[in-house]
Amino acid sequence: MNTVSAHDTEFKAFWDAAGIQDNIPSGSVQAPIQSPFYPRILSAMRSNSWTCRLGQSVPEVFSDYNTEYNALVSGCAIHDDSDQHLFEVSGDDSQQYISRLTTSDVASMKAGDVSTSPICDRLGGVIDITLIFRFGENRYFIQSDYPLLRWLTDSMMGFVVKVAAVNDQFACLSLAGPKHEKVAHEIAIKIPNSKETGYGFSLNDFGRRGFVLKSNELDISNDRLKIWIKRGSALALWDQLTNAESGAVPIGDAVFDLKRIEVGTPRVGIDYVSALDVIQSDRLRTPFELGYADAVDFSKPNFNGRAALKIAAARDMSSTVEFVSISFDGGLPNPGTLLFTSAKAEPVGVVTSARYSHGAGLNLGLGFVLPQYSKLDTELTCEIAQKVELISKRKPVQARIL
């Protein structure tokens, strides 16, 4: 089990009873974690271009950006997702516990169902957008980008549940692209049905223990499987996928992030700050502002942030800003670049992500704008730094809401 610090005296006895130890030295700096697929990733790496995502060393590009993009949009690509956090929740009060934490309706979930749900703090600020898997009557898995272990364990009081971080037990791969099902069939992966609900979820026994998610609504593409397997079988799965007749091509984080931007999905730590990390109150983002209004179920009698979100919705203050997709003509802005209606106006928005899209032939980005500027084809402007003969100059760039 992962270990986290438990210095809060109020919760010390509770944490001790839960078996969570405080054994990380104060002031220690942890090196990036290596993926369970690292030996195969290293052998496939040609560019030596690395980045750090969620505390794990991941390739930015394996060899050639264009080759990887083409594999994702016209073939079959594999992407290492083992950096994402996975938590197992079990016990007699599992359903009530999950329902209290999440904004969506999880009570109606049956075994084998999957649901996307924001997890909020008491002020209605989003901590992370999670995937909830129901394995059985009293067993759930939660997948998140944000390290939720401390929050989940602090929230256990009053519930008969057990929460465990199981990242160290599983490896995770995304199998994406229009040919992903063909490759999956070649190595006997059972593909779940996702036509009715947008999600399909199945336990698999294809020579190893694992489970598979098929989604029509995930963050990068409709053509996607997400495969979790026991870590001991990780390298064998990678070899089977890359050696399959149809051949899966490893892709780095640059292409994967571009597809996320093309689809328009926000990511914690990139497009918004988790509510647990917010210092300035105006940085808090609600599910409404992130485009997840449909995942807030006010028919539930109680969940974290319900009162704050209900008041905000009643006062029509739920969307102080709106999350939008943007195109840029003339250059690519850096994250944090402000958006304006004209050169001397007050800022009306901010860019959070931006990359050049080969498929669209456009500079694309994501960001937040005031609601009155979120309509399709609204024209805005921003400035980018352009270096000419070692001297940086500011250049105006036109932006358009998509």
N, C-alpha and C positions, 0 to 999 in steps of 0.2 A: 504494500500500500504506500502511496505517496505520503510524505511527511510535510507538515507546514508548521509555522510558528504559532504558539498559543500563549502570548504574553498577557492577554487580558485577564486580570484576576477574577473578574466576574464570571468568566466561563471556564476557569482553570479546572475546577473539579469535574465539570461536565466533559471537558476535552479528555481528561485523564480517564474517565469512565468509558469514553468512546474509543480509547486505545490510540489516540493521536499524540505522538510524542514531539517534544520541542527539541530536536537534535540538530538543527541547522545553526552553525556558529554565527553569532551576531557579526554583521558587517561582511559576511562571506559573499563572494561573487562566483556564481555557478557558470561553468563553461556551457556553450550550446550543446543540447542533447543530440546524440546521433540516432538516426532512424533505424528501425530493424531492417530496412532495405539498404542500409548504407553501403555494404560491400558491393551490391549490384549497381547502385547509383554511382559509386566511385569508378567502377570499371566502365560505365557508360559515359562518364563525364569527359568531354573534350575541350570545353571552353574554360574550365576552372573558374567559372563565374558563380559565386555562392552568395546567399543572403541568409538572414536569420528570421524565421517566422514562428511566433509563439514559443520561442526559446529553443527551437530546433534548427540545425543547419540544413538548408535546403538549396537545391540548384536554382539559380536564376534562369540560366539557359544551359542545356546539355551540350549542344553542338551548334545548331543553326536555328535561329528564331523562326524563319519562314518554313522550314521543314516541320517543325513542331506545330506551328499554327495550322498548316495544311493537314497534318495528321488528325488534329482535333476537329476540324470542320469537314473533312472529306474522307477520313479513314477511321483509325482507332488509336487512341492515346491512353497512356496510364500516367497517373499523377499520385505521388505519395502524399497521403493525408494523415499520416500517423502522428502529426503534431497536434491534432485536435484532441480535446479532452473528452473522456468517456467515463461516466459515473453509473454505478449500479445501485438502484434503490430497491430494498426488499423489506418485508415486514407487514404486519396486520394492517397498519395505517398508511400503506404506500399510496393508495389512491387519494386519500384525503390530503396527504402531505404534498403530492405532486400538484393537486388541484389548488392548494393554498399558494404554492410558489409561482404558478403559471397563470397567464391571463386568459388562455383559451379553454375550451370545454374538453377536459380529459376524462370526465366521468363516463362519457359515452364510448370511449375507446374500448375495443375488444382486443383480445390477445392476437397479436400480429399486425395491429394498427400502428401508424406513425402520425405524429402531429407536429407542425411547426408552431412554436409559441415563444413570445417574449417572456423573460423573467424580469420583473421590475422591483425597485425598492419601494419604500412606503410613500415616497413623493411621486410615484408613477414614472420615474426615470428608468430607462431600459438598461439592465445590467448586461444582457446578451440575448440574442435570438437563438433559441435552442431547438433541437430535434428531440422529441420524446418518443421512445419505443416502448410498447407494452408487450412483454414476453409472456406474462401469465397474470393470474388474479392478483398476486401481490409481488410482482417483479417488473421493474421498469429500468430502462437505460436512458440516460440523458447525455446528448452530445453537445458540446459547446466549444467556442473558440476561446472564451475567457476562462481562467482557472477558478472554477466555482466551488472547490472543495470546502474552503473556509465558510463561505456563505451557506452552503448546503448543510454542513454539520451544525453551524450555529442555529439553523432553522429547524433542527430536529427536536428541540425541546417541546414536550407536550405530545409527541407522536411516537408510536411504537414502530420505529423504522431503523434500518441499518443502511448507511451510505458508505460506499467504497469507491475510490478512484481506481479504475481498472485499465488505465492507459498502458501500464507495464505488462499487461497480459495479452493485449491485442496489437496488431498492425492493421493499417487501413490504406486501401488503394481506391482511387476513382478510375473507372474504366469508361471512357467517354468517346463520343464521335458516332457517326451514322453506322459504322460497322462493329460497334461494341457488342451487340447481341450475337453476331456471327462468331466473334472470338470467344465469347462466353460459352456458347454451345460447343465449341471445339474442345474445351477443357471441362465440359459437363457441369457448368455452373447453372443451378436452377434459377431462372429469371422470374421474379414475382410479378403478379398482375397489378398494373397501376392505372388502368383505364377508368375505373369508377371514381376513385377518390383522389387521383393525382399521385398517390403514393402506393408502392407495393413493398412488402417486407417479408422475407422468408428465411428460415433457418436452412443452412446448406451443409451437406456432407459430401464434398467433392474431393475426397482424399485428405480432408483436414476439417477441423471444427471451425465453423464461422457462421456469419449471417450477412445477408445481402439486402440492400435497399435499392429499389427502382423508383425513380421519381420523374414526374412531368413538371415539377415546380421547383427544382433545386436551383442553386445559385449560378450555374454556368451554362447549362444546356439541357434541353429535353432528352438528349441522347446520352444517358448516363446511368451507370450502376456504381454503387458504393459498396465495397467489400471489406468487411472486418473478418480477420482470421487470427487464430492463436499465433503468437510471435514465432514459435518454433517452426511454423510452416510458411513463414513470410517469404523466404528466399525461393522455396520451391514454387510458390504461386507466381512470383515475378518471372522465374524461368519459364514456366508454362505459358504465361501470357506473351512474353517476348519471343518465344520459340514457336508459337502457334502458327499454323499455315497462313492465316490472315495477318499475323504479326502486329502486336501493339507497340507503339513508339513512345518511349519515355519523354515527357514534357516537363519543363521547368516552371517556376513560379511566375515568370513574366507573361507567358501565354495564358496560363490559368487565370491570372489576375485580370488580363485583358478581357477574357470571356465573361468574368464577373461584372466588369464595367459595361460591356456590351448589353448584358441582360439587365443591369441596373440594380444590383443587390448590395445593400450596405454591409460593411464588415466592421466589427468592434475593433477599436484601436487604430483604424485607418480612416473610416468615414465618420465615426462618432466615438466619444469617450464613454466607457462604461460608467454607469451611475455610481459604482463603488470607487471610481477614481476621480470623479468630477470635483474640482476645487471651486470654480466659478459657476454659480447657479444657472447662468444663461447657457451653459454648455450641456445641461441636462436635456436628453432627448426622450420623448414619449413614443409609444408605439404608433400613434397617429402621425407624428412627424417623420417617422421612418417608413411609412407606407404599410403598416401592419394593423390598421384599424379593424379589419375583419377578424383578427386574432384576439380581439378584446371582447370577452363574453360577460356583459353586465348582468346576465341572468344568474350567474354564480353568486351565491350569498356572500362569499368572502374570498379575496385573494390579495396578495401584496400589491399595494398601490391603487386598489379599487376606489377608495374614497377620493383620493386626489384626482384620479382620472375622471371619475363621475362629476366632480365639481368643475373640472376644466371643460369637460364636454358640455355641461349645462350652461356654462358662461361663454361658450363658443371661443375658448382660449386654447383648445387642444392642439392647434397648429400655428404656433408662433412662426415657424418656418416650415418649408416643405422640401422633401428630398427629391431631386430631379436629375435627369440625364441631360448632358450639355454637349454641344459640338463647338469646336473652336476653329476659326479661320485665320491662318497666318502664324500659328505657333502653338506650342504645348505648354500650358502653365504648370507651375509646381503646386503641390497640395498646400493649401493655406492662402492661395491667391484670392484677393477680394474681387467681387463682381460689382459693377456700377451700371447705372443707366446712361451716364455720360461722363466725360473726363473729370468734371469738377463736382460731381454729385456725391452724396453720402453712399456708402456701400449698401447694397441690397442683398448680398449673398456671398458665399465662399465656396471655392473649389476644394474637394476632399480627395479625389482620385483623378488621374488623367493618364492616358496612354494613346498611342497611335494605333488605329484599327486597320489592319491590312484588308480585311473583308469589306468593311464599309468605305475604306479610302478616306477616313476622316480622323481628325484628332477628337477623341471622345473623352468625356469626364463625367464625374458625379459630384454633387454638391448640394448645398442648402440655399434656398432663396426665400424672400418674403412671399407670402401666399399670392399677393397681387401680381407677382412677376413669374408665376409658375406655369402660366398658360403656354400651350404649344406655340412654337415659333416666336416667342418673345425674344427680342434682341437686346443684349447687354454688352458690356465691354469690360476688359481687364488688361493688365499690363504684365509683360514677361520680360525677364532679363535676357538680353542677347549680347554675346561677347563678340566684338569685332577687333581683331588685332590686339588681343589681351585686355581690351577695355570693355567693361559691361555698360550697355546702354538699355534704357527702358523702351519697350516697343508696345504700342497698343494692339490688342487682338480682339476681334469681334467674337462674341459668344451668342449661341442660340439655344433656347430650351427645346428639347426633343420630346 
